[in-house]
Amino acid sequence: MKKQNEKKEHESQLSMIWRRFYRNKSAMLGLGLLAFLIIATLLGFFIVDYNTDVVGMDMAQRLQAPGGGHLFGTDQYGRDIFARILYGARISLTMGVVIIVISFTIGGIIGSVSGYYGGFVDNILMRIMDIFYAIPYNLFAICIVAALGSGMINLVAAMSIALIPMFSRVVRSAVLPVCSQEYIESARACGTSDLRIIVKHVLPNAIGPIIVHATLNIADTIKAVAGLSFIGLGIASPLPEWGAMLTEGKNYIREYPYLVIIPGVAIMIAAMSFNLIGDGLRDALDPRLKN
């Protein structure tokens, strides 16, 4: 009976959060934009051939204007930009989410342990994080990529490592006020293990601001990945990453501006969708922050 009541209470809280989120027009716009990108990306599996449309060159069709046989036109190698945008969405969205998940997991463990135990453990872990946090994460990522070399795996590793200090501090700041609550002291008095207290009691009650921060940082990560690719330290051609497409089109910006406008708009839409969703989640999880 107790478990059923707890389940109903949990479901009512989730439905209340969803109702607040649903009433937020900006958040629903962001969710709609993200859904549009995901659907377009999934459709790309059926309407786009990687070897022919994405990386296949056709110099007879180079620099075709948008419209006709090519919805977004073609680039300087005759590759279909629409197909490359769809395939690039898989790369950018996937990398944005994967980087945040990795950095959030590692940083969350460090922040949870630091905030829960406090004292000497907190000082040691946070001072180590402060050393890395003092370096701007973009510059930190550039240094790691320059050392490891460009490529998708190295870029994911570099961005994940660079974001760990930030997430560790965010999680610690969310965990600290929860650890001082009476039910945490009661759990300790009952002999509950520290791991169970952190997983079952601390993190669920501190997860709200952490989720919001993670969602907002997906947008920043997508832009950072595009920026690193733009300066040649990310994903290189012929893979159709949006930042790499900007690099390829910058030399033709005067005569063929669509080569940079289209991937730039794609980056903007992806980043804006996650920003709007993050703002909506913030207001839904804590309505007091809206004002």
N, C-alpha and C positions, 0 to 999 in steps of 0.2 A: 504493500500500500504506500509506503514511504517513497519507494523508487518511482511508482506511478505519479505521485504528486510532484516529485522532483522533475520527472520527465515533462509533465504538463507545464510546470513553471518555466522550464527551459524553452519549450516550444512557444509559450506565450511571449517570452522575452525576444526570441528570434522573430516572431511575427510582428511585434511592436517595432523592432529595428527595421524590418522590411517595409512596414507602413511609412515610417519616417523617411526612409530612403526613396520609396516610390513617390512620395509627395514632393520630393526635391526635383524640380524640372531639369536643373543643370546636371544632376547626377544621372537622371534617366537619359539625357542627351549623351553623356559620356558612355553610358552602358550601351546605348544604341550604336554609337560610333565604333565601340570595341566589337560589338556583335557583327557589325557590317564588315570590319576588317577580318574577323575570324571566318565568317561565311565566305568572303571573297577568297581567303587563303585556302579554305577547304575545296572550293570550286576549282581552284587552280590545279589541283591534283587531276581533275578530269578534263579540263579544257586547255591545259598547257603541257607541251612536251619539252622537257628540260634540254635535251640535246639539240632539238630543232629550233625552238622558239626562244630559249633563255640564253644559251651560249653559242648556238649555231650562227655563223656569220654569213651574210648575203650582201656583198658589196653593191650589187645591182639595186638593192632596196635601201641603201644608206641615207640617213637624214631625211626620211620621209616625214612630212608634216602630220600632225594628228588628224585622224579621220580616215575614211575609206577602209582599206584592208587592214590598217593598223590603228587601233582606237587612240593610243597615245603617241603614235608615230614610231620612228625607229632611230637608233643612235648612229654614231659614226661608223659602226661596223655592220649596220643593217640588222641589228638585233631588235626584236619587238620590245618596246618599253613597257607596255601593259603586262606582258608575260614576266618581265624582269621585276616589275613592281610587286606582282602577286607572289613570286618566289622570294623576293626580298623581304616581304612581310613575314614569311615563315622564319627567316633568319633573325630579323630584328625583334619580333615579339618573343620568340623562343629564347633568344639570348637575354633579353631584358628580364624575363621571368626566372630563368635558370640562375642568372647572376644574383638576383635578389634572394632566391631560395637558399643558395649556397652561403652567401654572406650573412643572411638572417639566421640560418641554422647555427653556424659557427659563432657568430657574434652573440646570438641569443643564449647559447650555452655559457659563454664567458660572462655576459652581463647578468644572467640569472645566478650563477655561482657567486659573482662579486657582490651583487645586491643582497643575496640571502645570507651569506656568511659575514660580510662586512669586515671591519677591523683590518688585520694584517693581510688577509687574502684579498680584500677589496683594494687596499693600497697598492699591493704588488701588481695585480691584474690591470687596474686602471692607469697606473703609471706607465706600464708597458704599452697600453693602448694609446696613452697621451703622446708617447714618442712617435707613433705612426700617424696619429690624428693631427699632429702638428704639420704634416705634409699634406697639401691639397690632394684630394683623392685622384683628380685627373692627372696631376703631375706624378703621383705615386704609380698610377697605372701605366703612364708613358714610360717610366723608368723600368718597370717590370717587363713590359712588352719589348722595349729596346734590348733588354738583357736576354729574354727568352726567344725573341723573334716573333714576327707577325704570324697570324693564323687564328682560326676560330677558337681552338682549345686554349691557346696561350692568352688570347684576349679575354675569354671567360675567366681563366685563372687570375689574370691581372686585375680585372675589375672586381672580382669576388674578394680577393685579398685586400684591395684598396678600400672596400666598403665595410669590412669587418669591424674596424674601430668605431665607426659611426653607429652601427647597429648595437654593438656591445654597450655603448653609453646610453642609447635610447632604451634598451631593454632594462638596464640597471636603474635608470630613472623611473621607469614604470613599475619595477619590482619593489623598490625601496619602501614606498608608502604601504604596499600590501603586506610586506613582512612585519610591519608594526601592528597589524590588526590582531584582535583578541583571538579569533578563530585559528590563526597560525600558532599562537602560543598554546592554545588548547590542543592542537594536533601534536605539537612537540611534547606536551605533558603526557599525552596518551601513548607516547613511544613510537609514533609514526616516523618512518625513515625520512631522511632529508630529501632523497630523490622523489619519493612519493608526495611529499609536501610541495616541492617545487612544481612537479608535473600536474598534480591534482588540484592544488589549492592556489598556488602563487600565480603561475602563468595564466590560467583561465580568467583570473580576476584582473590581470594586467594586460590582457591581449588586445584590448580596444585601441589604445594609442599606437601600439606596435603595428597592428594591421594597417592603420591609416598611414603611418610613416612608410611602411613597406610599399604600399600601393602608390603613394606619391613618388617614391624613389624609382619605381619602374620607369616612369616617364623620363627622369633624369638619366637613368642608365641607358635607355634607348638613344637619347641625344648624345651621351658620352661615347657610346659605341660608334655612332655615325661620325662623331667628331674625330675619333682615333682613326677610323677608316679613311676619312677625308684627308688627313695629313700623312697617310701611308703607313700607319702603325697598326691597322686593324685588319679587316678582311680585304684581300686584294682581288682584283679582276682575274678571271671572268665571273666569279661569284657575284650575284646581283645584290649586294648589300647597299642600302640606300645611301650611306655616306660615300661609299666607293663610286656609286653612280653620279653623285655630285662632283666628285673629283674628275671623272671622265668627261663630264659635260661642261666644266668651267671654262675650257678653252673655246667653246662654241656659244658662250652665253649671249653674245651680241647678235649673232645671226640666227641661232636656234635656241631661244631662251627656254623652251619647253623641256630641254634636256636637264635643266636644274630646277625648274619650277615644279615639275611633277614629283620627283623624289622628295623635294623640300616640303611639298604639301603633304605627302604621305607621312613624313616624320612629324609634321605639325599635328596631323589628325591623331596619330598614335599617341603622342605625348599628351595632347589635350584630353583624350578620352580617359587616360589613367588619372590625370590631374582632377578632372571633374568627378570621377568615381571616388577618388580619395577624399575630396572635399565633402561629397555626399555621405561617405562612411563616417567621417568625423562628426558631422551634424547628427547622423542617425545614432551613433554610439553614445554621444554626449550632447544632447540638445542645448545644454547651457553654453556650449562654445559658439553657438550660432550667433549670439549677440555680443 
